[in-house]
Amino acid sequence: MIAAHPDDEVLGMGGTIKKYSKQNKIRLCVITEGASAQYQNKKMIEVRRNACKKCAKILGISSINFLDFPDMKLDSIPQVEINVELEKIINKFKSKIIYTTPKNDLNKDHEKVFESTMVISRPHSSQVKQILSYEIPGIRKNEFKPNIFENIEKEFKYKINGFKQYKSEIQKFPYPRSIKAIENLSIQRGIESNLKKAEAFELIKDIKN
């Protein structure tokens, strides 16, 4: 799984991670340090990293790679630099399924990570067979149009417990990163798929042998 920032993983697919980590190794790659653009205190980089590690234990993530690119500045970095580092991770673990950030987001970091994912997963240079983008709560450039829904009724409590590790990122309702808003989104996606709680994904690529 690829995240632009620490917390993208739990917001986007915390329940799904928990669901599949029981029988699969889930590996997380976090592209940016996720703090320098928001906080003047440099210690927040370590705070966000530690929160990510605690969240990973709750969700069952096997390993984390932090690439530490500057937060909210991926659009000022040559794309090839991001691609090279990300490709090393993908090739190291021989990844066949990748979950990545949405392509319709106003957040430039999310957009750039999606673009890099598409480049490093080209059929002739990788073993990747399937790419899905997850949904991150917030204002979007275009409507998120999911075509895959995961039932997370049993796993939802782990998603919330995981997100609570990011104490600095929790907002008050009706902000999208409030506990209530996260639950409301899972209920809405559940209603759309005849489930009580769900996480939504867009299937980007699926290669069948």
GIMO-V96204 format. One record per residue. N is the residue number from 1. RES is the residue in three letters. PHI is phi in whole degrees, 0 to 359 (* if undefined). Layout:
n:N res:RES phi:PHI
n:N res:RES phi:PHI
This chain:
n:1 res:MET phi:*
n:2 res:ILE phi:245
n:3 res:ALA phi:235
n:4 res:ALA phi:284
n:5 res:HIS phi:226
n:6 res:PRO phi:297
n:7 res:ASP phi:114
n:8 res:ASP phi:302
n:9 res:GLU phi:297
n:10 res:VAL phi:280
n:11 res:LEU phi:293
n:12 res:GLY phi:283
n:13 res:MET phi:202
n:14 res:GLY phi:302
n:15 res:GLY phi:292
n:16 res:THR phi:293
n:17 res:ILE phi:301
n:18 res:LYS phi:300
n:19 res:LYS phi:299
n:20 res:TYR phi:269
n:21 res:SER phi:289
n:22 res:LYS phi:293
n:23 res:GLN phi:233
n:24 res:ASN phi:225
n:25 res:LYS phi:274
n:26 res:ILE phi:259
n:27 res:ARG phi:249
n:28 res:LEU phi:246
n:29 res:CYS phi:240
n:30 res:VAL phi:256
n:31 res:ILE phi:285
n:32 res:THR phi:251
n:33 res:GLU phi:282
n:34 res:GLY phi:72
n:35 res:ALA phi:219
n:36 res:SER phi:297
n:37 res:ALA phi:279
n:38 res:GLN phi:258
n:39 res:TYR phi:232
n:40 res:GLN phi:284
n:41 res:ASN phi:286
n:42 res:LYS phi:294
n:43 res:LYS phi:296
n:44 res:MET phi:295
n:45 res:ILE phi:297
n:46 res:GLU phi:289
n:47 res:VAL phi:298
n:48 res:ARG phi:294
n:49 res:ARG phi:294
n:50 res:ASN phi:296
n:51 res:ALA phi:297
n:52 res:CYS phi:296
n:53 res:LYS phi:295
n:54 res:LYS phi:294
n:55 res:CYS phi:297
n:56 res:ALA phi:301
n:57 res:LYS phi:295
n:58 res:ILE phi:293
n:59 res:LEU phi:277
n:60 res:GLY phi:92
n:61 res:ILE phi:288
n:62 res:SER phi:285
n:63 res:SER phi:205
n:64 res:ILE phi:229
n:65 res:ASN phi:245
n:66 res:PHE phi:259
n:67 res:LEU phi:271
n:68 res:ASP phi:61
n:69 res:PHE phi:292
n:70 res:PRO phi:295
n:71 res:ASP phi:296
n:72 res:MET phi:60
n:73 res:LYS phi:229
n:74 res:LEU phi:296
n:75 res:ASP phi:286
n:76 res:SER phi:258
n:77 res:ILE phi:255
n:78 res:PRO phi:307
n:79 res:GLN phi:304
n:80 res:VAL phi:297
n:81 res:GLU phi:295
n:82 res:ILE phi:292
n:83 res:ASN phi:301
n:84 res:VAL phi:298
n:85 res:GLU phi:292
n:86 res:LEU phi:291
n:87 res:GLU phi:296
n:88 res:LYS phi:301
n:89 res:ILE phi:293
n:90 res:ILE phi:298
n:91 res:ASN phi:288
n:92 res:LYS phi:301
n:93 res:PHE phi:262
n:94 res:LYS phi:51
n:95 res:SER phi:296
n:96 res:LYS phi:249
n:97 res:ILE phi:235
n:98 res:ILE phi:234
n:99 res:TYR phi:256
n:100 res:THR phi:222
n:101 res:THR phi:293
n:102 res:PRO phi:288
n:103 res:LYS phi:273
n:104 res:ASN phi:258
n:105 res:ASP phi:273
n:106 res:LEU phi:286
n:107 res:ASN phi:289
n:108 res:LYS phi:297
n:109 res:ASP phi:298
n:110 res:HIS phi:298
n:111 res:GLU phi:297
n:112 res:LYS phi:293
n:113 res:VAL phi:295
n:114 res:PHE phi:300
n:115 res:GLU phi:299
n:116 res:SER phi:296
n:117 res:THR phi:301
n:118 res:MET phi:294
n:119 res:VAL phi:289
n:120 res:ILE phi:283
n:121 res:SER phi:256
n:122 res:ARG phi:303
n:123 res:PRO phi:306
n:124 res:HIS phi:274
n:125 res:SER phi:231
n:126 res:SER phi:208
n:127 res:GLN phi:260
n:128 res:VAL phi:293
n:129 res:LYS phi:251
n:130 res:GLN phi:217
n:131 res:ILE phi:231
n:132 res:LEU phi:231
n:133 res:SER phi:254
n:134 res:TYR phi:263
n:135 res:GLU phi:258
n:136 res:ILE phi:247
n:137 res:PRO phi:301
n:138 res:GLY phi:145
n:139 res:ILE phi:282
n:140 res:ARG phi:245
n:141 res:LYS phi:287
n:142 res:ASN phi:224
n:143 res:GLU phi:298
n:144 res:PHE phi:282
n:145 res:LYS phi:243
n:146 res:PRO phi:287
n:147 res:ASN phi:231
n:148 res:ILE phi:225
n:149 res:PHE phi:233
n:150 res:GLU phi:252
n:151 res:ASN phi:288
n:152 res:ILE phi:237
n:153 res:GLU phi:305
n:154 res:LYS phi:283
n:155 res:GLU phi:264
n:156 res:PHE phi:301
n:157 res:LYS phi:298
n:158 res:TYR phi:288
n:159 res:LYS phi:300
n:160 res:ILE phi:293
n:161 res:ASN phi:297
n:162 res:GLY phi:295
n:163 res:PHE phi:294
n:164 res:LYS phi:295
n:165 res:GLN phi:291
n:166 res:TYR phi:270
n:167 res:LYS phi:302
n:168 res:SER phi:288
n:169 res:GLU phi:257
n:170 res:ILE phi:286
n:171 res:GLN phi:253
n:172 res:LYS phi:268
n:173 res:PHE phi:297
n:174 res:PRO phi:261
n:175 res:TYR phi:297
n:176 res:PRO phi:296
n:177 res:ARG phi:259
n:178 res:SER phi:267
n:179 res:ILE phi:301
n:180 res:LYS phi:295
n:181 res:ALA phi:294
n:182 res:ILE phi:297
n:183 res:GLU phi:293
n:184 res:ASN phi:299
n:185 res:LEU phi:295
n:186 res:SER phi:294
n:187 res:ILE phi:290
n:188 res:GLN phi:299
n:189 res:ARG phi:293
n:190 res:GLY phi:293
n:191 res:ILE phi:301
n:192 res:GLU phi:292
n:193 res:SER phi:237
n:194 res:ASN phi:60
n:195 res:LEU phi:233
n:196 res:LYS phi:282
n:197 res:LYS phi:215
n:198 res:ALA phi:213
n:199 res:GLU phi:248
n:200 res:ALA phi:248
n:201 res:PHE phi:221
n:202 res:GLU phi:248
n:203 res:LEU phi:284
n:204 res:ILE phi:266
n:205 res:LYS phi:209
n:206 res:ASP phi:211
n:207 res:ILE phi:260
n:208 res:LYS phi:255
n:209 res:ASN phi:280
